[in-house]
Amino acid sequence: MTGTGETLLSVRGVETYYGKIVALRGVDVDVHRGEIVTMIGANGAGKSTLMMTICGNPQARTGQIVYDGQDITAMPTHEIMHLGIAQSPEGRRIFPRMTVMENLQMGAALVDPKHFENDLKKVFELFPRLKERIGQRGGTLSGGEQQMLAIGRALMSRPKLLLLDEPSLGLAPLIVKQIFDAIRELNKNEGLTVFLVEQNAFHALRLAHRGYVMVNGNITMSGTGAELLKREEVRAAYLEGGRH
Amino acid sequence: MEYFVQQLINGLTLGSIYGLIAIGYTMVYGIIGMINFAHGDIFMIGAFISLAVFLILTSVLGFAFLPVVLLIVLIVSMLFTSAWGWTVERLAYRPLRGSFRLAPLITAIGMSIVLQNFVQITQGARVKPLPPQIQGGVTLMQGSTEQGTILVQLSYMQMIIILTTLILMTGFTLLITRTSLGRAQRACEQDRKMAALLGVNVDRTISLTFVMGAALAAVAGLMFLLLYGVIDFYIGFLAGVKAFTAAVLGGIGSLPGAMLGGLLIGLIEVFWSGYFTVEYKDVAAFSILAIVLIFLPSGLLGQPEVEKV
């Protein structure tokens, strides 16, 4: 499934600061319904800042973020999350002293409880490992399991837009493949819209319909995943030697 | 033996009161990493509100049936004291969220002084007595020593205090561990940023934590009033320091720790007074705290600071 063309998320001229330090310098991004869009870039380029700015923490100083026809630029984080955006954030941020089950319940906090059993089943089908770990504390899981839990937790909120921040970070190639397969499946079968931030450019661009390249708080390139994969600059900066 | 059992009962009673106050310290610390030094004074205000409501009900409105009166006093006092707790957080702590760590701590000390002085000015500095309301009890054991017979008594007052505490703590533990509200509360405790990303209103959850702590402190205030029969504007200080000690002893941030710590501090104080000397009971309580912290820096049931990330 490639997008229907209808814009779900539009980021226009967004600038974000941490105190006096500028992190995003006028970023424009569009995500259409049903698409997988990726943002690649080096460490510190501002990718995670963009993810968090979409969620209102920190808020954009200038520019506009429109989601599903609604201006969310100045909305508090918890209200934005009520609109059907879910994020699996940088560093996974699993609640360490809660069990896997409780972490998933936290994900479903805003959802009608009648969906819970069914959604839980779906998450376990996607990541069977989580089912085995159900009563274990989040802090004791391995990195890969935590990543699965972070995505599972985000899915429990029945999002229309899923934001994934570096789901491959620090994981073994086999697990990365599992996770990327799961994302592809969700997009294909459920039509879930995904905005994915990655350093692992090769995998991300192969998975995504479209991609952006971020350098130092600016978008420097954009195009379809296949196009970007062929671009010399992209290959030189993000792929050579990094392919696995 | 009889003497020991009697001291045990007395210690548990005192420990119950400390435990109820300690929960407020530990929960606030857990969620925003701050020691709310004004919490002892919230307890004091709870005691004053209890007294005021009691007097209004009995003297002004002429209610006479004690159990109903006490129940109304309990509920009204919990409500009003909660409002105080909420207001303190809203006025003094929330505006400072995100500023440097010591700012809310200093404000808390200031708030404590403000509350004490407010009560001192509006209610007067003299102690407020309340004649014993619940008298009598049951004799559990009887024994004889060289000095004569010795009775082990469990007064109705002690029974009420221990039972109420038990019920409240059970209910409260269930609230925190089983309900979605408690889950959101724990989520904020472990990772506020992530909790917000899951749609939890963090500010409201923090307010709620203050409200719950204040409600339990109000219960402790009413119990203190009924048990000792005198209150003044200064009772919050020592009780607060003791309850804070209890929270640290049990492991600050840990709910069962606060309950356990409260009971232990109560028992230590009473046994020390019973077997050694009353003058040094506070020294004993604080010494035990110091010793425990040397060997278990995070308290008896506390979480070590380091987490696997």
Interface residues (C-beta under 8 A of the other chain):
Chain A: C55 N57 P76 T77 H78 M81 H82 Q87 P89 G91 R93 F95 P96 R97 M98 E102 Q105 M106 G107 A109 L110 G139 T140 R153 S157
Chain B: S180 R183 A184 R186 A187 Q190 D191 K193 M194 A195 A196 L197 L198 G199 V200 N201 V202 Q303 E307 K308 V309
